[in-house]
Amino acid sequence: MNYTLPIVALATLVASAAAQADLIFSEYIEGSSNNKALELNNTGSNAVDLSQYSIELYSNGNISVQNQITLSGTLAPGGFYVIANSQATGAILDQADITATVTFFNGNDVLLLKENGVVVDRIGELGNADYFGGEVTLVRKAGITQGDPQYDTPFDPSIQWDSYPQDTFAYLGDGDAGGGGGNPTLAQCGDPMTTISAIQGSGSESPLLGQSVAIEAIVVAQLQGSNQMDGFFVQEEDVDADGDPTTSEGLFVYADTPAVAVGDKVVVNGQVDEYYGLTQLNQVAGIEICATQQALPSAATVSLPLNDRSDLEAFEGMSVAFNQMLTVNEVYLLGRYGEFMIGEGRRYIPTEVAKPGTAADAVLAANALNSLIVEDGISTQNPDPVIFPAPELSAYNSLRIGDTLASLTGVMNYAFGAYKVIPTTTPVFQGTNARTLEPTATPDADLRLASFNVLNYFNGDGTGGGFPTERGAETPFELERQQAKLVAALEAMDADVLGLIELENDGFDDTSAIAQLTDALNATQPEQTQYDYVIPGVPLGSDVLAVGILYRPTVVSPVNMPAVLNSASSPQDETGEPLFDDSLNRPAIAQSFEHAASGDRFTVVINHLKSKRDTDCVDANDCDQGQGAYNIARTRAAEGMAEWLASNPTGVDDSDVLILGDLNAYSMEDPIQTLAEAGYASLKSDGDYSYVYDGAAGNLDHALASSSLTEKALKTQDWHINTDEPLALDYSTSYKSPGQVESFYAPTAYRSSDHDPVIVDLAMNAPPVASFRVFKILFWYLFISDSEDPDGTLTDQHWQIGELSFHGSWNLLPVGLVKRQEGNDVTLTVTDNSSAQSSSTQSLPRR
């Protein structure tokens, strides 16, 4: 309710200019959120009848009363009376006599204290909307015993008030020991102090929470910069440590002034607080620097893995040192929040290395004990510069998962529900997992197959417009950057057949995404190594994403039309429902090829199964049960794929089949095991990975081969250009400063996607050549084989004459024996070391 002062009231205010009273404002708190309070002090020698007094609030320069309260009760001589906001913190409410809405003020609102309608004190100048008391605590100076009734004159708080940082509550309710407000007595250097270990206690919360304390300790980390934590970490000197391993000797002090330096011995007066789990001193009333350049307290030794996550509470706020080889396990948020994850060695996705259930749960538990976040101590998002690795992150100075640290020293912080180390010395990374310019070459390979998730490659309308699209680049500029990185990767991969995942599902004409990417790749290729792409005869479902196949016509030739696995072509379950559901899984493409140099044929199948996210999980039975959401849908798709491939969908009767793509399932999960049981073995080795999630590596992108193709695989590799790199180094311009848009980007393969490409090198098999001669010598037939295998050895030579058969490179048989077979022809079938066969037939000579 607004109360508009009538002319008579204004006149009363003017007449009160010289009014005096024993009741004055002694403290004003305009803190964060609803932390607002007023304190009154009776400076006289007699009790005050509070019912004669009222407080009025005038907001934003108005001369109309916005709020008011008439007091009640009595206040003894020298007594204090606190009026608080009902939603204030407990440290205020514990001192409050009453709560009232008159505390709904901001730093430019005027407060008048009136006795029987006459102004006796004020905070602010009536009618002036300038800020004088925002985010501050004002305490009346010692010696001020009379109010300031000059409400219509400029208000300068420095004349009668001492100013303290926002959320300083230490003086509320008892003013100063000398009476009349002013500074309470503060601990000084050398005074008896509360030990930090007593403040920290042995539990997750301080046993002294809310109490005012004084400490004397050494500054071990200074983070008072404008974009830092607005404070510093202190630690007890070694001689003052309590020797209890369950209590920390370190503490964070929330105070950005006065400036301190590492090595300063300081006395801090403040209140114990828990800031989202971090024990700290807040409402700091005074900081005194007792000495400088002091020896730093000893750092506590910490090692990974931990015995229990709660063990780190005993190091909160302290200097800590890791004297072991540590491995970087995650850098996804390096650019966004300036942090990365460390552990002892690589961590793996539980279901990558263990069967779902108890075994995988054990890996999950072990992973939780083998991780810790390292952060930069900067409180703002998207820091510029990103200080890891030194001197700063850039496209050509990356921090990669798998890099190692021989040691690490810092302070133990707690923020956003996790313990985090803030380095106090610059981390020195060893390039254990250095970038490579290209995948490893494989001697004797004559065909390279690969799959690559190209991370939402959408090209707008294909003519430079149509942005933003549903996914991927938001502008033509971003598409240009994305495409340059993808082409750099694809060019270096140098594959003869390429399966692409996460293409825009916009067809196959000249403006389609697959056409544009193929054209861009061909611009880097000489004519003899350029690519074409497979065009399925049916639409690839209704999802915005699709898979695609590129190939080099000079190396391989498509045999027959491609086949598409979707709901319509899928084998059915016993209820008649398709095993492969294309409302969840993206349709798969199978294409058979013939290798030009050898004539060997093979079939590749490119896949992208349903993701693990359960944000839209409709079927509760198929939500995450330890293998991610939609595990049942993916497993059914795997069953359907195996049955479909067994039906020879491309019409090429050849046993060489390779399943490639993003199956969204880790190696020990049901879909991969289902395909293994159907005869498709993984070509990858233990420890391989194509994707890192939450600091753990695993395979979502697979190469699963039939037994005959497995024998031809010389090498399978994940080219680690993406998932080990910080997200900030991708093509996107989001969450980056203008300078970082340039410095984080390079038209190179690194962070061209979030998945690593999978590359399979094969030695294709030229079939053996069956050739022989037959001679009739008197009463004998002489059979001599001239067969050969151009790229291997013959393992069998089988002769057939009617029902007579024999093996070997030659034979001498009686004419009578041969004639009794009632056949005039002889056939030789030869088999090579890759199980390929060929046959030749001749008529027997008559003489």
N, C-alpha and C positions, 0 to 999 in steps of 0.2 A: 504494500500500500504506500502511495506517495503522500507526503504531508507538505502542502505548499504554505510557506510562511506568509501570513498576512503582513500588511504594512506595520501594524502595531507590534508584531513580533520582531520585525527587523529593527524597529526603533528600540525595542528592549535590548536587542543584541548590541546595538551601538552604545546604549547607555551603560552596558556592563563592562566597558573597556577596562576599567580599573578594579573590577571585582576580584577578590582574593578568597581562597578557601584552603583548608588543610588537606583536602583530597585532590590528588593529581594523577595524571597518566604517568606510570613509571616504566612501562614496557609495551612495545608494539611488535607483533610478529606477523609478517606477511611472507609466509613460507611457500613451499611447493604444494600443489593440489589444494586441499582444504586445511592445511596447517596454518591457521590464523588464530590470533588471540590478543587480548588486551589485559594489561595488569594495572590496577589502581593501588596507590599507597597513601595511607593516612600519615602525613608528616607531622601532625600536631601532637599535643599532649593529652588530648581528650578523645573519647570515643566519638565516632562520626555516625550519624543517623543516615544510612544509605538511601532511605526512602525519599530524602530531599534531593536526590541526585538522579540525573538521567544522562544517557549517551545518545547522540544523534549522528546518523551516517548520511553524508551528502556525496553522491557519486558523480564522477566524470564532469566536474566543474559546475554542477547544478547548485542552485540555492534552494531547491526543494528537498525536503527530508525524504530519503529513500527508505530508511529504517530507523527505529529507535527502541530504547528500552529504559524503563524506570526501575531503579534498583530497589532492593529491600534488605532489611536486616541492619546490623551495626558492624562497624569495623574498629577494632581496638587501636590505640595509639601505636604507631609503627607497623601496623598490620598491612597485609597485602590481600588483594581481592582479584581473582583471575576470571575473565569471561572468555570462553573458548568456542570455536566452531564445533558443532556436535560430531562432525566427520573427521576431526583432526586426529593426528597420531596419538598413541597412548601416552607418549612422553608429555604431551600438552594436557590431555584429559586427566592425567593423574594429578595435575596441579590445579585443575579448574574448580572454581566454586560453583559456577553455573555455565551452561551453554546457551547461546543466543544467536539469533540471525543477524544481529548488529555487527557480527564479525564477518559478514559477507562483503568484505571490502577488498579492493585492489590497491596497488601502490600509488594511485592518483586520487583516491577518495579521501574526503575530509571527515574527521571525527571531532565532535564537540562534546565536552563534559560540562554539564550545566547544573547549577545548584538553584533550586526553585525558579527555573527558567532563565537564569543568568549564566552566561558563559564564564567558566572559571579556568578552563584549560582547553587546549586544542592540539590536534595533530593535522597539519596541512593548512592551506589558505582557502577560505570559502570563496567559491567561484572560479578557482584556478584548477584547470584539469591537467597541469603538468605533473609528471611523475616525480615523487620525492622519496617514496618508500617501497619500491617494488623489489620483491625477492630479497628481503633483508630483515634482520632483527634490530630494533632500536631500543636501547636501554638508557634511561635518564641518567645524566652525569651525577656524580657525587656532589653534594652541596646544593642541589636544586630541591628546594622545599616548597616553593610556590608555583602554581600553574602559570601558563602563558595564555591570557585571555584575548590577545590581540589577533583574533581569528581572521581579520580582513587585511592583514599585512603579510608580506612574503614570509614563507616558512623555510628556514634553513636548519635542517636537523643537526648539522654539525655544531651548532651553538650550544644546545642543551642536551644533546643525545650522543651516545656512543653507538657506532654502527658495527654489526657483526654479520658474518655470512648467512646466506639463506639456510633456514632450518636449524638455527642455533636456538636451543631451548634451555640451555643450562642455567640461565639466570631467572627463569620463570618461577614465580611463587614465593621467593624469599629475598629477591633483590640483592642488596649488598649488606655485608655484616655491619658496615658503618651506618646504615639507615639512609633513607631518602633515595634509594636506587643507586646506580653506578655499578662498577665492576665488582663482582664477588672476588674473594681471595683465590688466586690461582697458584697452582704448584709451580715452583721455580726449580732451576737446575740444582741438583743435590738434595732436594727434599725427598722424603719417603714417597715411594711410588707404588702403584699397583703393577704387578708383573704381567707381562703379556700372556704367559702360560696360564695365569689365573683367569684372565679374560677369555682366553680360548677354551679352557677346560678340555675335557677328554671326549666330549660329545659333539654332535653336529651343530649345536647351538650354544652360545655363550651362557654360562651360569650367571653372568653379571648383566644380562640384557637390560637396557634401559637405564642403567646406572651411570652416574657421572664419575669418571676416573681420570687419573693422570698417569702417564707413562714416561719413561726416559729410555730411549733406544737409539739405534743407529739406522740411518736411512740406507736401504739396500737397493732401492729402485725408485727413480723419480719419474712420475708420469703426470706432471702438472700442465702439460701443453694443452693448447686450446682444443685439439681434437683427440686428446688422450683421456685418461680416467679421472682427471681433476683431483689428483691426490698422489700419494706416495706410499711405498711399503717400508716398514721399519722392522727391525729384529733386535731382540735382547742381545747385549754383549754376552760372549761365551761364559763369563764369570757369573752372570745372573741367570743363566739357564737352569731350569729345575731338574734336569736329568731324567725327566719322565718321557719316554718315547711316545706316549699317547697324546701329549699336549704340544701344540705348536708354539714356537718362540717368535713367530712373525705375525704382523697385523697390517691391514690397510688403513690409511688415514685419509678420509675424504676432506681434503682442503687444498684448494689451488693456490692459496696465498697463506703466508709468505713463501717465496721461492726457497726451496731447499736443494741440497745437492747430495749425491751419493757419498757416504762417509761422514755426513754431519751427524753429531749427537744432538738429539732434539728432545725437548720436553713438550708433550702434547696434552692439553686438557680437553676432554670431550666426553661424549656419551656413547656407550656401547650400543651397537646397532647390528642387525642382521639384514644385509641388503641382498634379497633373493638368495640367501644361503651363504653369503660372504660375510664373515665377521669383520666389523670395521669400527673405527671411531668416527662418529658423525657429530654435528652440532659443535664443531670445534670452537672453544672459547679462547684459546690462546696457544701459540706455538713459540717456543724459545729455542734458539740455536745455542747450545752450550759449548760446542767445539766443532771444528771442521777437520777434514782429512784424517778421520779416525780409521783404525784397522777394522776391516769388515768382519762381522761374525762368520763363523764357519758355515759353509753350505751343508745341508743335510743330503746324504747320499740316497738316491732313489733309483730303482731299477725296474725294468719290465721283463716279464709279466709280473703283475701284482698278485699278492695272495688274495686280496679282497679289494674291491673298489673303494671301500670306506677307509682303507689304509691311508689314502691321500689326505684325509682330514687332518692328520697329525702334522702335515707339512704346509697347511694353508697359510699363505702370507709369508712363508719363509724363503730364503735362498735355498735352491736345490741344485744338485749336480748329478748328472747321469754319466757314469764312467763305463759305458758299454757301447758296442756298435748298435746304432739305431737305424731303422729303415723307414723311409717315408712311405706311408701307406695310402694317403689321400691328399689331393691338392684341389679338389673340386671347388672349394670355397676360398681359395687363396686370393683371387682378385676381388671377391665380394666382401670378405670379412678379414682378410689378412691372416688366415690361419691354415695350418696343415696338420695331418695326423701322423704320429710316429708309432712304431712298435718294434719288437725284437723280430727281425725278419719279415717276410711277406705274410700277410693274412689271406686266407682263402674263404670264399663263400662256403658255408657248411655243407650244402648239398652238392658242391663241386667235388668235394673230397670224401664225403661220407654219406651213407644211406640215410634218407629221410627218417626222422624219428630219433631214437635215443642217441645214436652215433652222431648225427648232425647236431643235435642239441648240445652235445659235449663240445663240439667244435665251436659252436656259438658262444658257449660260456667261456671257453678259453680265449676266444677273440676279444670278449669284453674285458678280460683282464690284461690283454696285451695291446692296449691302445691308450694314447694320450694326445690331447690337442696342444699344439704350439701356436701362440697368437702374438700379434704385434703390439698389444697394449693400446691400440687406437680404438676409440669408442664409436667413431663414425663408420658408416658403410662406404664401400667403394673407395678405399684409401688411395691416395695418389701422393707419393709413390707407394707401390707395394714393396716392402723392404726385404722380402725373401724371394729369391736368393740375393745376397748383396752384390752390387749396390742397390739394384732394384730389378723387379721382374720386367722382362720384355720378350718380344718374339724371338730374340736371339740369346736370351739369358733366362732359360726356363728352369723351374724346379720340377723334376719328374718323380713320379712314384717309382720306387726302387732305388733312388739315390740314398746315400747313407750319411750318417753323422758319427764320427768317432767319439764325440762327447757333446754334452749340452749343459749349459749353466743358465739359470734364470730364477724367477720367483714364481711361487705357486698361487695362481689366481683361481677364483671360482666364479663362473658366470654362465648364465643360460643353462643351468642344470648340469654343468660339467666342470671338472678341474682342468685348468689350462696353464701351461708354462709360458711366461713372458720372458724371452731371453734377455739376459743382462750383458752378455757378450755375443758378438756377431756369430751366428752359426756358420760353420765351415762345412759345406756339403761336398761329398765325394761323388763324382759322376759315375757311379756304379752302373747305372742304367742309361748310358749315353744314347743320344739319338743316332740313328743310322740313315744314310742317304738313300738307301734302297733295300729291298729284301735281299736276303742271302741267295747268291746264285747256287744252282745245283748242277754239278758236272754230270754229263750223260743224260740229262733231262731233255726231252724233245717236245714237251707240251706242258704249258702252265695254265691251270684253272684257278679261279679265285672268286671269292664273294666279298661284298663290301656294303655295309649299311651306310648309306650316304646322308643320313640324318635330315630327312624332310627336304629333299631337293624339289622345290616348287618354283616354277618359272613364270608365274603370273599368267598373262594371256599369250605368252610366247613371242610377243612383239614389243616388249619393253614396258607394257602397262599391266594393269590388273593387280596392283599391290595395295594393301597387304593381302596375302592369301591366307588360307586356313592354317597353314603351318609354314615353317621355314623362314626365309628372308622376308623382311617387312618392307623393303624398298629395293628398287633396281640397284642401288649402290651396294646394299648388303648381298644381293644375288651375285653381283660381279665378284665380290670378295669370296663368297662361298664357292662359286664355280671355279675360281682360280685355284683355290686350295684343293678341291676335289680333283681337278685335272692334274695338278702336280702329283697327287697321290696315285691316280690311275696310270699316269705316264710312267712313274717309277716302278709300279707293280709289274708292268710289261706282261700282262696275262694274255693268253690267246682266246680264252673264254672267260667272260666276266659276268657273274651274277650280281645284280644290283638290288638293294633293298631300301625301302622308304623313298621311292620315287613318287612324284605326284601322279595320281591315277587319272590322267587326262588324255588317254589314247596314245596313238602312235603316228599321228600326222606330223607335218613339218614344224608345227608350233608346239608340239608336245615336249614335256620335260625330258623324256628319253632321247628324243631327236636332238634337242638343243645340247644336252650333255655329250652325246655322241659327236656332234659337229665340233664342239669345243675340244674334245679329246683328239679328234682327227686332225685338227689344225696343228697339233704338235707332232704328228706322225708322218713319216714318208709314205708314199703311195702303197708300198708293198706290205706295210704293217697297219693299215687303217682298218677301222671297225665298221661293221654293220650291226643291226639289232634285229632280234627275233620279233615277229609280229604274230601274236596268237590270233586264232580265228574267232574268238569269242571275247566279250567284255570281261574285265578282271574284277568283277564284283562291284559292290557299292561303297566300299571303304575309300577314304580319300587317299590312301596309300596303296601302292602296287609294287610288285617285283618286276624285274626285267633282265634280259640276257643280251650282252654284247659279244661279238665274236669276230675273229679275223678271217675273212674269206680265203686269204692266201694260205692259211694254215689248216683250217677245218671247213667242212661243208655240211650244212644241215641235211639230215636225211629224214624225209617225210615232214609233215606239218608238226608243229609243237602240240603238245597235249596240255590241257589245263585241268587241274584238280580243284573242283569246287563242290558245292552241295549237290549240284545236278549230276556230276560224274562220279561222286564218291560212292564207294561201297556202303552198304547199309548194315545197321545192327539188326538184332533179332526182332525188333519192333518195327522195322522198316524206316527208321530215321537215318539220315546220312551220318556217317562217322565224322566226316570232314564238314564242319559247319562254317560256311563262308560269311555268315553274319558276325563271326568272331575272328576266324583266321582269314588272312588274305589268301586268295587263290594262288596255288603253286603252279609254276610253269616247268614242264619237262620237255627237253629238246634232245634228240639224238643227233650225233655228229659223226662224220668220218674224217679221220686224220689223213691229210693229203700225202704226207711222206711215207706213211706205213700202210694206209688202207684200213687201219684198225678203227673200229667203231665203239662208241660209248654214249651214255645218256647222262645228262646233268639235270637235276631237279632243284629249282630255286624256291626257297620258302621264306615266309614271315608269319610265324604263328602268333596267337593272341598273347598280349603282354601280361605281366604279372600284377599290374595295378588293379586294386579292387575298389576303386572309387565308384565304379558303376556295376559292381558285382550284384547281379540280380538273383542268381541262384545261390542261396546260402550254403548249399552243399559243395559249391565250387569256389567258395571264397578261400582265403589263404589258410591252408591246413599244414603249413610247413614247407610247401613248394611254390608259394605264391598263388595268387588268385588264378582261376581258370586252368588249374592243372588237369582237371578231368577233360576239359575241352581240348587241351593240347594233346593229352594222351590218346583221346579218341581220334584226333587228327592224325597222329602218328600211326595208329592202327589202320586207319583208312588209307594212308599213303602207302604203307607196306603192301596192303592187298591190291591197291590200284596199280602199283609198279609191277606186281606179280602178273597182272593181266596184260602186260606189254602195251601200255597206252599209246606209245609212239609208233607201234607197228614194226619196230626193229628188233629182231630176235638176237639180242646180244646181252651177255650177262654183266657187262661192265656198266655199273651204275654208281653215280656219286650224288649224294644228297648234300646240298650246300645251303647256307643261309642262317638267318636269325630265328632259331627255334624257340627263343625265350624260355629255355629250360637249361638248367645246369646239368653237368655230366652224369650225376648219380640220380637224377630225377626220372620220374616214370616215363615221360615221352622218349627220352634218349635210350632208356633201358628197353622200352618196347621195340624200338627200331633195331637195337642190338640183337634182341631175341629173334627178329625177323631176318637177321643175316647182314645187317649194315653196321660195320665196326668203325669206331672212331679212328681216324688217322692221326689224331693228336697224341702227344705224350703227356705224362704226369707233369704238372706244374705249368702247362700251357694255359693261357687265358686270353680272352678277347674283350673283356669288360671288367671294370672295377665299380663296385657299388658300396658306398658307406665304408670305404677303406678295406674292402675284401675283393679279391680277384676271382674270376671264374670264366667259364665258357658259356656264352649265349649263342655264339656263332660257331657252327659245327661243320665238319667235313666227315661224312659217314659213307663208307664205301662198301660195295659188294665184295665178296671174297676174291673174285677174279680181278677186280680193279685194285684191291688192296695190294696185290702182288706187283702191280705196276707203279705204285706210289714210292717215289724215291725220298721225298721230303715234304713235310707239311709244316707251315710256320704261320704264326700270327705276327704281322708286322706292327710293332708297337709305336705307332705314330699318334695315337689319339687318346686312348683311355688313361695313359700315364701322364698326360699333359694337363695343365690347368685349364679349366673352362674359359677363363678370361682371354685365352689366346685364340679363340675361335673367330669367326667372321663377324659376329654380331657387334653392333655399336652400343648396345644397351649396357647400363651400369658401368660406364667408362667415361672418364673425362675426355675432352677433345684431344688432349695430348696422348692419352692412352688408346684412343681409337686408332691412332697412327702407330704408337710404339708397341702395342700388343699385337699388331697384325703384320703378317708377312705372307706373300702368295706361295707358301710352301705346304708340304703335305701335313705338317704337324698341327694337330687339333682341327683337322678337316672334318671330323665327325666325332661321335662319342664312342663308337665301336672301332676296334682294330680290324683291318681286313685279314681274311684267312686265305692262304696261298698254298696250292697243292701242285708239286712238280711231279710229272709222270714220265716214265720211259715207255713209250707206246711200242707195241709189238708188231713188227712186220711178220706175216704168217710164213710158215715154212713153204718151200717149193718142192712138190713131189715130182720126181723124175726117175725113170729107170730104163734098163735095156733087158731084152730077153733073147737068148741064143739057144738054138737046137743043135746039139752036138751028138751025132749018132743016136744013142738011146737015152740021152739026157737033155733036160732043160736047165740052162744056167740063168739065174735071175741076179741082176746086178743093179743096185740103187745108186743113182747119181743125185739124190735129193740133198738139199741144204737149207739152213736157216740163216737168213741174211743178218740177223741181229742177235743171235743166240746159238743154242745147240739143239740138236734133235734128241729127244728122249725116247722115241719109239718109232719103229717102221713096221707097219703091219701089212702083210700080203694076204690077198684073198683070191682063191680060185675055186669057184663053186663053194663046196663045203669045206674045202681044204684051206687052212690058214697057217701062217708061220710068221715069225718076227726076225728081224735082222737086216743087215745091209746087203746080204747076198745069200744065195742058196743054190744047190745043185740037186735036182729031183729027177727020178726016172720018168721017162715019157709015159709008161704004162700007168703009173700012179696019177699023173696029171690028167690023162685021157679019161680015167675012170670018174672024174669029177663032173663029167657031162657039161663042161663049160668051155667056151673058147676064149674067154676074157680073163685077164688078171688085173687086179686093182691094188695099188699101193697107197696106203694112208699113213702120212707122217705127222708126228706130234712134236712141238717144240717145248722148250723149258717154260713157256708161258701158257702151255696147254692149248695153243692154237694148232689147228690141223689143216691139212690140204690133201687132196687125193688125185691120183692119176690112173687112168685105165687104158690098157692096150689089149689087142687081140694076140693070141698065142701064134707064133710062127708055125707054118705047116711043114717047113723043111729046114 
